[in-house]
Amino acid sequence: MFESLTKAPGDKILALMGEYAADSRPTKIDLGVGVYKDEKGVTPVMTSVRKAEERILSSEKTKTYLGIAGNKGYGNAVLDLVLAKSVDRARVRIAQAPGGTGSLWVLMQLINRARPGATVYVSDPTWANHNPIAINSGLKVATYPYFDAATRGVKFDEMLAALDKLGAGDVVLLHGCCHNPTGANLTDAQWDQVAASLVRTGALPFIDLAYLGFGDGIEPDAYGTRKIVSSVPEALIAFSGSKNFGLYRERVGAAILIARNAEQAEVTNSQLLNIIRGAYSQPPDHGAEIIRTILDDAALRAEWETELAAMRNRMISLREKLSAAIRERSNSTDFDFVAGHRGMFSLLGLTNDAVEHLKAANGVYMTGDSRINVAGIPEDRVGDLAEAFLSATR
């Protein structure tokens, strides 16, 4: 049966984790793995999450099935969080899914049912898992311009020109906020222009919303998503609660669809649920119930928002400190872009040789494309890191 198989390529981030673990240097720094870390280098359990779990464990009376769409209270709470009043809920359906990745997979399967072999246009660059999920779902993948390696900002004019050439039947995958891997994000005015382009062309927006609240705050980060869905007749959203609730291992996400009208929403949702039933039948509930408990309780929600703001502000502070440290040592503004990026990541634009030099000489680990997780920067090592970056680029 399996003799025809060859070994699949390994995951580069997992391989990097293995290299880091095997490095015995006490001064090593992990900027590769995409999880939030606090000042102690730990990915913490939020106190609001712990309180919600304690409440769930003390009151839960059954472990019976919830149904294909998962936790309905969670679904309603997520729709309130993500969409607010931006679109008529009669046109909206939501299904809980295992993480943001599961949400992307379910929705790409849905796209392929609706239009087999459709082309999904992703930003250049994009999150490494977007392409394989699309291809494994039977879809084609193409790119639109996004990151400017010279300015470390967005090539917006080129991006918009590319989007304007698309048509009905094409799918545009957009990062709702905190672009991964670059950290370079659209302004509100640019989101307005993207929405207008989608209205002109009829292309389907597909928003990956994995970092809501990690950029500038929940409301500012939701602007682009809400602008898009309030402008177009159809849209898809893959939501993840992994980062903003710190629920990485609970695998809690949501697949959201917005249709032209209530009737079409119901028909499309039936196909979405059919896909889920034929895959994992229904999602795990624990993470979803944690999020529902937090969002439906005013005190817990306020506590969560305070914790989320602390995480966000810490990352912004680390960005500013690193940029300032490099500027002080080089009399150059070449790395000031790091302070302007948002979310966990920044794409530094270093060569592969520089990345390898940083790993070998300084024990600084990052992905091969020079994406760093700013949350992994040790508070007391910012100066060391600035020196290492400068030595690798001179």
Wavefront OBJ file of the C-alpha trace (Angstrom):
o trace
v 0.000 0.000 0.000
v 2.557 2.618 1.073
v 5.634 1.560 -0.886
v 5.030 4.252 -3.523
v 5.215 7.089 -0.991
v 8.246 9.294 -0.518
v 8.999 11.285 2.595
v 7.085 14.549 2.758
v 9.092 17.722 3.345
v 9.308 18.656 7.007
v 7.721 21.762 8.465
v 10.367 24.483 8.573
v 9.130 26.081 11.787
v 9.028 22.729 13.585
v 12.565 22.060 12.345
v 13.638 25.458 13.659
v 12.108 24.596 17.034
v 14.194 21.429 17.077
v 17.380 23.345 16.285
v 16.658 25.858 19.006
v 15.964 23.142 21.578
v 19.264 21.429 20.718
v 21.279 24.669 21.086
v 22.990 24.607 24.492
v 23.959 28.291 24.534
v 22.273 30.072 27.468
v 22.166 33.316 25.450
v 20.072 31.913 22.583
v 16.940 33.833 21.564
v 13.861 32.303 19.911
v 12.176 34.743 17.519
v 10.775 32.033 15.269
v 7.751 30.299 16.778
v 4.546 32.302 16.375
v 3.142 32.336 19.897
v 2.840 35.214 22.328
v 5.367 35.200 25.163
v 5.388 37.336 28.289
v 8.395 39.024 29.896
v 9.428 35.665 31.395
v 9.391 33.979 27.981
v 6.250 32.021 28.862
v 3.036 31.718 26.851
v 0.676 32.394 29.769
v -2.829 31.250 30.567
v -4.854 34.454 30.794
v -6.510 34.984 34.166
v -9.871 35.543 32.456
v -9.447 32.184 30.710
v -8.577 30.433 33.977
v -11.639 31.908 35.689
v -13.862 30.857 32.783
v -12.459 27.321 32.924
v -13.066 27.098 36.663
v -16.644 28.230 36.124
v -17.162 25.687 33.349
v -15.720 22.799 35.383
v -17.882 23.639 38.389
v -21.140 23.936 36.424
v -20.807 21.522 33.503
v -23.295 18.644 33.666
v -22.805 16.796 30.388
v -20.337 16.048 27.617
v -22.937 15.222 25.001
v -22.729 16.324 21.379
v -23.499 19.942 20.482
v -24.031 19.481 16.745
v -22.156 20.041 13.523
v -21.973 23.841 13.870
v -20.620 23.533 17.407
v -21.311 25.853 20.316
v -24.095 28.228 19.234
v -23.495 30.653 22.093
v -19.863 30.875 21.032
v -20.936 31.517 17.442
v -23.214 34.397 18.429
v -20.544 35.915 20.686
v -17.906 35.736 17.944
v -20.246 37.365 15.423
v -20.853 40.220 17.860
v -17.094 40.581 18.411
v -16.100 40.434 14.747
v -18.995 42.012 12.866
v -20.828 44.179 15.428
v -23.658 45.767 13.402
v -21.814 45.943 10.077
v -24.063 43.494 8.207
v -27.600 42.083 8.367
v -27.326 38.899 10.440
v -29.988 37.227 8.288
v -27.277 36.956 5.616
v -24.692 35.513 8.024
v -23.956 31.955 9.143
v -21.178 30.695 11.427
v -19.778 27.283 12.224
v -17.236 26.590 14.939
v -14.087 24.978 13.541
v -10.844 23.538 14.972
v -8.686 26.656 14.997
v -8.133 29.278 12.364
v -6.495 26.620 10.198
v -9.592 24.431 10.353
v -11.732 27.456 9.517
v -9.612 28.186 6.442
v -9.798 24.552 5.346
v -13.586 24.324 5.707
v -14.139 27.554 3.782
v -11.734 26.592 0.990
v -13.577 23.301 0.628
v -16.775 25.338 0.343
v -15.255 27.553 -2.361
v -14.254 24.499 -4.364
v -17.778 23.086 -4.143
v -19.235 26.357 -5.357
v -16.641 26.909 -8.103
v -14.319 23.927 -8.633
v -10.733 24.912 -9.323
v -11.259 28.596 -8.586
v -8.193 30.771 -8.109
v -7.385 32.161 -4.679
v -5.194 35.265 -4.803
v -2.935 35.584 -1.757
v -0.609 38.400 -0.736
v 3.070 38.181 -1.656
v 4.175 36.960 0.847
v 1.478 35.265 2.910
v 1.221 32.825 5.801
v 2.962 29.605 4.817
v -0.115 27.429 5.346
v -2.444 29.357 3.030
v -1.079 27.818 -0.168
v -1.130 24.140 0.853
v -4.641 24.429 2.298
v -5.888 25.956 -0.946
v -4.101 23.444 -3.163
v -5.227 20.484 -1.058
v -8.777 21.809 -1.384
v -8.543 21.655 -5.174
v -8.066 25.367 -5.725
v -5.476 27.261 -7.748
v -3.225 29.852 -6.086
v -1.892 33.124 -7.484
v -0.435 36.179 -5.790
v -1.026 39.912 -5.665
v 1.756 42.401 -4.771
v 1.895 43.317 -1.106
v 5.231 43.740 0.684
v 7.803 46.283 -0.418
v 11.238 44.918 0.538
v 12.770 48.381 0.180
v 10.431 50.268 2.524
v 9.151 47.256 4.512
v 5.684 48.695 3.929
v 2.794 47.806 1.633
v 3.036 48.176 -2.161
v -0.476 49.502 -2.088
v -0.695 51.039 -5.556
v 0.535 47.790 -7.103
v -1.750 45.752 -4.875
v -4.809 47.778 -5.834
v -3.952 47.657 -9.546
v -3.733 43.850 -9.341
v -7.034 43.543 -7.466
v -8.744 45.769 -10.020
v -7.908 43.210 -12.739
v -9.785 40.379 -11.015
v -13.339 39.352 -11.718
v -16.338 37.443 -10.434
v -15.282 33.911 -9.561
v -11.874 34.992 -8.280
v -11.161 34.863 -4.542
v -9.001 37.413 -2.707
v -7.501 36.255 0.587
v -6.912 39.261 2.840
v -5.275 39.435 6.276
v -7.839 41.224 8.438
v -5.118 42.806 10.606
v -1.565 42.113 11.814
v -0.309 40.729 8.506
v 1.618 37.464 8.820
v 4.531 37.318 8.074
v 5.288 40.974 7.373
v 3.615 43.034 10.116
v 2.879 45.693 7.466
v -0.809 46.565 7.447
v -3.338 48.546 5.441
v -4.601 51.885 6.702
v -8.325 52.517 7.049
v -8.250 54.614 3.876
v -6.582 51.748 2.024
v -9.191 49.296 3.299
v -11.816 51.647 1.877
v -10.149 51.454 -1.531
v -9.876 47.654 -1.369
v -13.596 47.440 -0.562
v -14.406 49.700 -3.509
v -12.261 47.530 -5.791
v -14.086 44.377 -4.699
v -17.410 46.069 -5.395
v -16.206 46.995 -8.899
v -14.833 43.572 -9.795
v -17.190 41.211 -8.006
v -14.270 39.154 -6.658
v -15.007 37.295 -3.430
v -13.202 38.579 -0.302
v -11.911 35.869 2.029
v -10.587 37.384 5.267
v -8.177 35.566 7.565
v -8.780 37.175 10.961
v -6.255 35.455 13.213
v -5.002 38.372 15.359
v -7.983 40.535 16.251
v -6.909 42.862 19.076
v -3.168 42.282 18.661
v -2.594 45.342 16.458
v -4.149 48.592 17.670
v -7.189 47.296 19.560
v -10.334 45.290 18.850
v -12.286 48.077 17.162
v -9.411 49.467 15.043
v -8.348 45.936 14.051
v -11.902 45.040 12.995
v -12.227 48.075 10.708
v -11.083 46.386 7.506
v -13.236 43.292 7.997
v -16.334 45.318 8.790
v -15.729 47.704 5.900
v -15.448 44.798 3.456
v -18.523 42.877 4.621
v -20.653 46.019 4.734
v -19.692 46.825 1.123
v -19.977 43.545 -0.784
v -22.788 41.027 -1.295
v -20.737 37.963 -0.356
v -17.718 37.335 1.870
v -15.971 34.664 3.927
v -14.103 35.054 7.234
v -11.840 32.579 9.025
v -11.618 33.600 12.696
v -9.099 32.305 15.227
v -9.193 32.586 19.019
v -5.726 31.102 19.455
v -3.781 34.336 19.852
v -6.151 36.865 21.406
v -7.406 34.374 24.009
v -4.120 32.472 24.327
v -5.908 29.218 23.424
v -3.339 27.783 21.051
v -3.747 24.139 22.016
v -7.543 24.297 22.359
v -7.916 24.773 18.577
v -10.877 27.130 18.523
v -11.866 29.054 15.414
v -14.926 29.863 13.337
v -15.911 29.749 9.676
v -18.155 32.698 8.843
v -20.051 33.186 5.587
v -21.977 36.232 4.393
v -24.375 35.576 1.504
v -26.457 37.811 -0.742
v -29.652 37.099 1.171
v -31.060 34.865 3.886
v -32.175 32.154 1.473
v -28.746 31.857 -0.133
v -27.128 31.907 3.312
v -29.204 28.908 4.355
v -28.387 26.933 1.215
v -24.662 27.733 1.431
v -24.604 26.906 5.123
v -26.090 23.486 4.413
v -23.081 22.764 2.197
v -20.702 24.102 4.845
v -22.198 21.788 7.479
v -22.111 18.881 5.041
v -18.367 19.417 4.554
v -17.804 19.471 8.318
v -19.900 16.328 8.833
v -17.813 14.455 6.267
v -14.521 15.567 7.849
v -14.435 15.848 11.650
v -18.213 15.595 12.260
v -18.223 18.384 14.833
v -15.639 20.520 16.623
v -14.289 20.203 20.181
v -16.145 22.436 22.622
v -13.875 23.347 25.535
v -12.112 26.335 23.960
v -15.343 27.616 22.441
v -17.125 27.488 25.778
v -14.237 29.390 27.376
v -14.592 32.191 24.822
v -18.389 32.199 25.114
v -18.164 32.425 28.898
v -15.761 35.363 28.695
v -17.588 37.327 26.019
v -21.032 36.839 27.594
v -19.941 37.994 31.055
v -19.297 41.729 31.445
v -16.703 41.377 34.203
v -14.768 38.572 32.512
v -14.858 40.390 29.192
v -13.472 43.553 30.770
v -10.707 41.520 32.397
v -9.896 39.809 29.080
v -9.776 43.130 27.235
v -7.389 44.508 29.883
v -5.126 41.468 29.512
v -5.273 41.678 25.736
v -4.345 45.367 25.850
v -1.347 44.551 28.067
v -0.149 41.938 25.570
v -0.621 44.335 22.664
v 1.088 47.246 24.393
v 4.019 45.072 25.412
v 4.614 44.111 21.772
v 4.367 47.732 20.656
v 6.852 48.719 23.384
v 9.307 46.005 22.303
v 9.045 47.233 18.708
v 9.832 50.779 19.773
v 12.729 49.707 22.001
v 14.334 47.573 19.300
v 14.014 50.302 16.662
v 15.458 52.891 19.041
v 18.346 50.614 20.057
v 19.318 50.007 16.429
v 19.036 53.698 15.598
v 21.248 54.664 18.551
v 23.950 52.198 17.504
v 23.878 52.862 13.774
v 22.726 56.480 13.378
v 20.373 55.021 10.790
v 16.598 54.787 10.428
v 16.842 51.548 8.433
v 14.990 49.545 11.089
v 12.451 52.173 12.133
v 9.808 50.209 10.210
v 9.739 47.665 13.057
v 8.106 50.263 15.313
v 5.455 50.994 12.689
v 4.481 47.372 12.101
v 1.733 45.793 14.173
v 0.965 42.341 15.553
v 3.427 39.662 16.575
v 5.523 39.679 13.428
v 7.857 41.817 11.371
v 9.598 40.787 8.179
v 13.097 42.232 8.430
v 14.089 41.765 4.795
v 17.403 40.082 5.669
v 19.202 37.725 3.310
v 19.257 34.020 4.076
v 22.998 34.349 4.733
v 22.284 36.986 7.389
v 19.640 34.773 8.986
v 22.074 31.853 9.123
v 24.813 34.121 10.514
v 22.523 35.290 13.315
v 21.742 31.699 14.226
v 25.345 30.463 14.098
v 27.123 33.455 15.630
v 24.535 34.847 18.031
v 22.049 32.066 18.726
v 19.235 34.228 17.330
v 16.619 32.024 15.686
v 14.083 33.228 13.112
v 12.427 31.758 10.027
v 14.429 31.707 6.803
v 12.520 34.637 5.323
v 13.677 36.769 8.322
v 10.288 36.952 10.010
v 10.660 37.665 13.717
v 8.152 37.242 16.522
v 8.589 40.466 18.480
v 6.938 38.909 21.534
v 9.960 36.619 21.746
v 12.383 39.502 22.341
v 13.747 39.316 25.916
v 13.216 42.634 27.698
v 16.807 42.705 28.960
v 18.407 41.669 25.655
v 17.142 44.372 23.297
v 20.584 45.956 23.034
v 22.260 42.606 22.355
v 19.723 41.890 19.651
v 20.272 45.290 18.043
v 24.038 44.639 17.949
v 23.456 41.194 16.426
v 21.180 42.539 13.681
v 23.674 45.236 12.775
v 26.607 42.807 12.700
v 24.678 40.499 10.381
v 23.826 43.270 7.934
v 27.138 45.141 7.728
l 1 2 3 4 5 6 7 8 9 10 11 12 13 14 15 16 17 18 19 20 21 22 23 24 25 26 27 28 29 30 31 32 33 34 35 36 37 38 39 40 41 42 43 44 45 46 47 48 49 50 51 52 53 54 55 56 57 58 59 60 61 62 63 64 65 66 67 68 69 70 71 72 73 74 75 76 77 78 79 80 81 82 83 84 85 86 87 88 89 90 91 92 93 94 95 96 97 98 99 100 101 102 103 104 105 106 107 108 109 110 111 112 113 114 115 116 117 118 119 120 121 122 123 124 125 126 127 128 129 130 131 132 133 134 135 136 137 138 139 140 141 142 143 144 145 146 147 148 149 150 151 152 153 154 155 156 157 158 159 160 161 162 163 164 165 166 167 168 169 170 171 172 173 174 175 176 177 178 179 180 181 182 183 184 185 186 187 188 189 190 191 192 193 194 195 196 197 198 199 200 201 202 203 204 205 206 207 208 209 210 211 212 213 214 215 216 217 218 219 220 221 222 223 224 225 226 227 228 229 230 231 232 233 234 235 236 237 238 239 240 241 242 243 244 245 246 247 248 249 250 251 252 253 254 255 256 257 258 259 260 261 262 263 264 265 266 267 268 269 270 271 272 273 274 275 276 277 278 279 280 281 282 283 284 285 286 287 288 289 290 291 292 293 294 295 296 297 298 299 300 301 302 303 304 305 306 307 308 309 310 311 312 313 314 315 316 317 318 319 320 321 322 323 324 325 326 327 328 329 330 331 332 333 334 335 336 337 338 339 340 341 342 343 344 345 346 347 348 349 350 351 352 353 354 355 356 357 358 359 360 361 362 363 364 365 366 367 368 369 370 371 372 373 374 375 376 377 378 379 380 381 382 383 384 385 386 387 388 389 390 391 392 393 394
